[in-house]
Each structure stands twice: as structure tokens, then as C-alpha cells.
Amino acid sequence: MFSDTQFKIGTYLKWRRVARLLVLPRVRSYAGSLLNARIWALTYLSVIVSLIVNPTSPRSSFLDNQ
């Protein structure tokens, strides 16, 4: 027979393993999507800033010709 503390420790270890299997991939994918969103935001910001700073790009001249 298990004693009470051994049962609690075993249950704790089992639940910790389950939590590790369930939670860590979600945390990693969430951090990856945050990093991805940050990269996309920086890309969009750099495109917008380059359009504002450099108005001789083809897209803005095309818009001016319309």
C-alpha cells in the first residue's frame, strides 16, 4: 500500500508531466506567433516609413498619376 505522501507525490509528478505535455507546446507556439507578429509589424512599419520618407518610389508615383 502507498502511504499518503507517496500518493500525493506520485499524483503531483503525474499531473506535472501532463501539464508539461499540454502547456509547453502552447506556450512555445504562442511565443513564436508573438515573435512572428513583431517581425510583421516591423516590416509593415519600415515599408510605411520608406513610403513617407521616399515619395519617389514606383507605388507613390503610380498613385500620383491616377
N, C-alpha and C positions, 0 to 999 in steps of 0.2 A: 504493500500500500504506500502511496505517496503521502508525505506529510503536507501540511497546508502551505508551508513556504515553498516547497519544491513545486507544488501545483501552480502557485502564483508565478513563480519564476518561469516555469515552462509555458504558461499561458502568455506571460509578458514577452518571452522570446518568440513565440509563435505569432503573436499579433504584430511584433516589431518586424518580423520577416514579411508578413502580409502587407504591412504599411510600406515597407521598403519597395516591395514589388509593385504596389499600386501607385504610390505617391511620387517616387523619384522620377519615373519617365514623364509624368505630367509636369513636374517642376522643370525638368530639363527642356521639354518641348516649349513650355511657357517662356522660359528664359531665351530660348532660341528664337521664338517668334517676337519677343521684345527686341532682341538684337536686330532681327530682320526688319522690324518696323522702324527702328532707329536708323538703319542704313538707308531704307527707302526714303525716310523723311529728309535725311541729309542730301540724298540725291536730288529730290524734288526742290529743296531749298537752293542747292547750288545751281540747278537749271533756272529757277526763277531769278536768282540774283544775277546770273550771267545774262539773262534776257534784259533785266533792268539796266545793268551796267553797260552792256554791249548791245545797243539797239541796231547794229548793222548786221545782225545775224539774218539768215535767209527767212526764218519764220516771221520776224517782225517786219521785214521789208515786204514780204508777201502780204501781210495784213495791211500794211500801209497802202499797197497798190490796189486793194479792194475798194 
